[in-house]
């Protein structure tokens, strides 16, 4: 049995990117966060015994607001690191960051990265 807590399509405005305009004007980022838990999320029916998805959103928003990242890969990794540090119940976390306004010449819906990190390497 694997229980998961997840957030889909969290929209944040940030100033991440390598180009000057990205850092000054900012842009939207869409973030998916999927936490695989090491115990059933329903074992006690108490919020303090699981992962609060609102706090997961707050964590990502705080990281985006406090730091400007050149790479969305780094942004995604910082989110995974912070989640693993805050909630010991999380065994593995996957973070996907999508960038719909990437400054590239191709017509795409979005570009992005997805990384998975686990507590045991």
C-alpha positions in Angstrom: 0.0 0.0 0.0 1.3 3.4 -0.9 -0.4 6.6 0.3 0.3 9.9 -1.5 -0.4 13.5 -0.8 -0.3 15.7 -3.9 -0.8 19.1 -5.3 -1.5 19.7 -9.0 -1.1 22.9 -10.9 0.0 25.3 -8.1 0.4 28.6 -10.0 3.1 30.9 -8.7 4.6 34.1 -10.1 8.4 34.0 -9.9 11.5 35.7 -11.2 13.4 32.5 -12.1 15.4 32.1 -15.3 18.7 33.0 -16.9 17.5 35.9 -19.0 17.4 39.5 -17.7 13.7 40.0 -18.6 12.8 36.8 -16.7 14.5 38.2 -13.6 12.9 41.6 -13.9 9.4 41.0 -15.2 8.9 37.5 -13.8 6.5 34.9 -15.1 4.0 32.2 -14.1 5.2 28.7 -13.0 3.0 25.7 -12.6 4.1 23.2 -10.0 3.0 19.6 -9.2 4.2 18.1 -6.0 3.6 14.4 -5.2 4.6 13.0 -1.8 4.8 9.3 -1.3 4.2 8.5 2.4 5.9 5.9 4.5 2.8 5.1 6.5 -1.0 5.3 5.8 -2.2 8.9 5.7 -5.3 7.7 7.5 -3.7 5.9 10.4 -4.8 8.4 13.1 -7.2 10.8 11.4 -5.1 13.6 12.9 -3.6 16.4 10.7 -0.4 16.5 12.6 0.3 12.9 11.7 0.2 13.5 7.9 1.3 16.1 5.4 -0.9 19.2 5.1 -1.2 20.1 1.4 -1.8 23.7 2.1 1.6 23.8 3.9 3.2 22.1 0.9 1.9 25.0 -1.2 3.1 27.6 1.3 6.5 26.0 1.3 6.8 26.2 -2.5 5.5 29.8 -2.5 8.0 30.8 0.2 10.9 29.3 -1.7 9.9 31.0 -4.9 9.5 34.4 -3.2 12.7 34.3 -1.2 15.1 33.1 -3.9 15.7 33.7 -7.5 16.8 30.6 -9.3 18.6 30.6 -12.7 17.3 27.0 -13.3 13.9 25.6 -12.6 15.8 22.3 -11.9 17.3 24.0 -8.9 13.9 25.4 -7.9 12.4 21.9 -8.0 15.2 20.3 -6.1 15.0 22.9 -3.3 11.3 22.1 -3.0 12.0 18.4 -2.7 14.8 19.0 -0.1 12.5 21.2 2.0 9.7 18.7 2.0 11.9 15.8 3.0 13.4 18.0 5.8 10.0 19.1 7.1 8.0 15.9 7.0 9.6 12.6 8.1 6.6 10.7 7.0 7.5 11.5 3.3 9.6 8.8 1.8 9.8 10.1 -1.7 8.7 13.3 -3.4 8.4 14.2 -7.1 8.3 17.9 -8.1 7.4 19.0 -11.6 7.9 22.7 -12.5 6.3 23.9 -15.8 7.2 27.1 -17.5 4.5 28.2 -20.0 6.3 31.4 -21.1 9.8 30.0 -21.7 11.8 32.4 -23.9 12.3 30.0 -26.8 11.5 30.3 -30.4 9.3 27.2 -30.6 5.6 27.1 -30.1 5.0 24.9 -27.0 2.3 24.7 -24.4 5.0 24.7 -21.7 8.5 23.3 -20.9 9.6 22.0 -17.6 11.4 19.6 -15.4 10.4 16.8 -13.1 12.7 15.4 -10.4 12.2 12.7 -7.8 14.1 12.5 -4.6 13.8 9.9 -1.8 14.8 9.8 1.8 17.1 6.8 1.3 19.1 8.2 -1.7 
